[in-house]
Amino acid sequence: MVLNCKHVWKEISNYIDGTVPLELRESIEQHLATCRHCAAVLDSTRNILVLVADERTFELPVGYSERLHARLQREMNASEAGT
Amino acid sequence: MRILAGERELFHELVRPYEKSVYFASFSVLQNEHDAEEVAQETVLKALKNLHTFRAESKFSTWLVSIALNEARGRLRHARLIDFDSIDAAPDEETGEFTPAVISDWREVPLEALERKELRELLQAAIQGLPEMYREVLVLRDVQEFSIAEAAATLGVSEGVVKTRLLRARLMMQKELAPKLNTGRGGLSGIFRRRAGGSWF
């Protein structure tokens, strides 16, 4: 199967997730081997997703966990006191 | 399950592995730290109250995060009822062509570059610029690293819908960020140009 660039873009997310069937995967890889634009689109998308997933990109507010469990504890204590 | 038998203290430990996901799911809808934290707390209290309705065949993580998303959406709807100007039309999932930024080469942006505040802000702004339905799925899958099946169960949509939204979300991110981050020969604005020695710092 010969793919054009638009076909590759449409499958790029599934390709990154490794969920495309083998035959399609091979066709994508053949296209990527000869199309520097699609190879750059794939590399940039993958790179951006790696950056997004890093825990430095999105940090929890300082003290979030402590406040969450303190509120949960207050709720449990009030609930027990009420029963 | 011991918790169902009344040992509610264990609930703290049950929630702990997922408290981060609860916060980021809420934040993906509300885009405000204070509101996201309030919704995260309300989510956990609601889960405690409704634990008896949790069905063991579903995952606790997807059940908990779906409560967070519903709570956050409810709060957003309420805010929009008050502020009519903020209503924006939901994008049509079936139409519209999504294309990436076509670049001729890509030089890897290393993880160490995240030490730079400008890069973190650029990534955060790109996610915040996504329409809500795409932001939610990107945060679940690519920030919280849920599987496609878990994201589908959490959002209450099919895996096919998750994949379609994810494709568009990822291409929108690439389209927004690749021209700004590309330091290769084809780079446009290149705000993160390397120094002469090739270092990011």
Boltz contact constraints between the chains, C-beta under 6 A:
constraints:
  - contact:
      token1: [A, 9]
      token2: [B, 100]
      max_distance: 6.0
  - contact:
      token1: [A, 13]
      token2: [B, 166]
      max_distance: 6.0
  - contact:
      token1: [A, 13]
      token2: [B, 167]
      max_distance: 6.0
  - contact:
      token1: [A, 13]
      token2: [B, 170]
      max_distance: 6.0
  - contact:
      token1: [A, 36]
      token2: [B, 104]
      max_distance: 6.0
  - contact:
      token1: [A, 37]
      token2: [B, 102]
      max_distance: 6.0
  - contact:
      token1: [A, 40]
      token2: [B, 103]
      max_distance: 6.0
  - contact:
      token1: [A, 40]
      token2: [B, 105]
      max_distance: 6.0
  - contact:
      token1: [A, 40]
      token2: [B, 106]
      max_distance: 6.0
  - contact:
      token1: [A, 41]
      token2: [B, 100]
      max_distance: 6.0
  - contact:
      token1: [A, 43]
      token2: [B, 106]
      max_distance: 6.0
  - contact:
      token1: [A, 44]
      token2: [B, 106]
      max_distance: 6.0
  - contact:
      token1: [A, 44]
      token2: [B, 174]
      max_distance: 6.0
  - contact:
      token1: [A, 44]
      token2: [B, 178]
      max_distance: 6.0
  - contact:
      token1: [A, 45]
      token2: [B, 170]
      max_distance: 6.0
  - contact:
      token1: [A, 45]
      token2: [B, 174]
      max_distance: 6.0
  - contact:
      token1: [A, 47]
      token2: [B, 108]
      max_distance: 6.0
  - contact:
      token1: [A, 47]
      token2: [B, 109]
      max_distance: 6.0
  - contact:
      token1: [A, 48]
      token2: [B, 173]
      max_distance: 6.0
  - contact:
      token1: [A, 48]
      token2: [B, 174]
      max_distance: 6.0
  - contact:
      token1: [A, 48]
      token2: [B, 177]
      max_distance: 6.0
  - contact:
      token1: [A, 49]
      token2: [B, 142]
      max_distance: 6.0
  - contact:
      token1: [A, 51]
      token2: [B, 123]
      max_distance: 6.0
  - contact:
      token1: [A, 52]
      token2: [B, 123]
      max_distance: 6.0
  - contact:
      token1: [A, 52]
      token2: [B, 142]
      max_distance: 6.0
  - contact:
      token1: [A, 53]
      token2: [B, 142]
      max_distance: 6.0
  - contact:
      token1: [A, 54]
      token2: [B, 111]
      max_distance: 6.0
  - contact:
      token1: [A, 54]
      token2: [B, 114]
      max_distance: 6.0
  - contact:
      token1: [A, 56]
      token2: [B, 114]
      max_distance: 6.0
  - contact:
      token1: [A, 57]
      token2: [B, 120]
      max_distance: 6.0
  - contact:
      token1: [A, 57]
      token2: [B, 123]
      max_distance: 6.0
  - contact:
      token1: [A, 58]
      token2: [B, 143]
      max_distance: 6.0
  - contact:
      token1: [A, 60]
      token2: [B, 23]
      max_distance: 6.0
  - contact:
      token1: [A, 61]
      token2: [B, 33]
      max_distance: 6.0
  - contact:
      token1: [A, 68]
      token2: [B, 19]
      max_distance: 6.0
  - contact:
      token1: [A, 68]
      token2: [B, 41]
      max_distance: 6.0
  - contact:
      token1: [A, 69]
      token2: [B, 12]
      max_distance: 6.0
  - contact:
      token1: [A, 71]
      token2: [B, 41]
      max_distance: 6.0
  - contact:
      token1: [A, 72]
      token2: [B, 44]
      max_distance: 6.0
  - contact:
      token1: [A, 75]
      token2: [B, 45]
      max_distance: 6.0
  - contact:
      token1: [A, 76]
      token2: [B, 8]
      max_distance: 6.0
